[in-house]
Amino acid sequence: MTVARLAVSFDATLAKRVRAAAGNEPISAWLADAAGRKLRADGLLEVVREWEAELGVLDAPKRRRRKP
């Protein structure tokens, strides 16, 4: 795996919260996981937007409908 170094800056409060959330895990690994989760979530939102553009708003009844 190729690794790329990034320099990031946070305000002091956020930095403290990130360190606490990472616990014993390396902060870089914790941040990489968080970034991956954000990218996947953004991708899912894009899929929903495309679906809604084609088929209409994905409302509660449509979400509950399942095909066996």
FIBAGU-906475 format. One record per residue (C-alpha): x, y, z; residue in one letter. Coordinates in steps of 0.2 Angstrom, whole numbers, padded with zeros to 4 digits, always signed. Layout:
! residues N
XYZA...
***
This chain:
! residues 68
+0000+0000+0000M+0006+0017-0005T+0005+0030+0009V+0003+0049+0007A+0007+0061+0021R-0006+0075+0024L-0004+0089+0036A-0020+0094+0045V-0025+0107+0057S-0039+0108+0069F-0045+0120+0082D-0039+0115+0100A-0056+0109+0105T-0058+0097+0090L-0040+0091+0092A-0044+0086+0110K-0059+0077+0105R-0051+0068+0091V-0037+0062+0103R-0049+0056+0116A-0060+0047+0103A-0044+0039+0095A-0039+0032+0112G-0025+0020+0110N-0027+0019+0091E-0015+0030+0081P-0023+0046+0077I-0018+0044+0059S-0027+0027+0058A-0043+0035+0067W-0043+0050+0055L-0041+0038+0040A-0056+0028+0046D-0066+0043+0049A-0062+0050+0032A-0067+0033+0023G-0084+0033+0033R-0087+0051+0027K-0083+0047+0009L-0094+0031+0009R-0109+0041+0017A-0107+0055+0004D-0107+0041-0010G-0123+0034-0003L-0131+0052-0002L-0127+0054-0020E-0135+0037-0025V-0151+0043-0016V-0150+0060-0025R-0149+0051-0041E-0163+0039-0037W-0174+0054-0031E-0170+0063-0047A-0176+0049-0058E-0190+0041-0047L-0196+0055-0035G-0193+0058-0016V-0188+0043-0006L-0202+0045+0007D-0206+0033+0022A-0218+0022+0012P-0205+0019-0002K-0191+0015+0011R-0202+0002+0019R-0207-0007+0003R-0197-0022+0001R-0197-0035-0013K-0195-0053-0007P
***
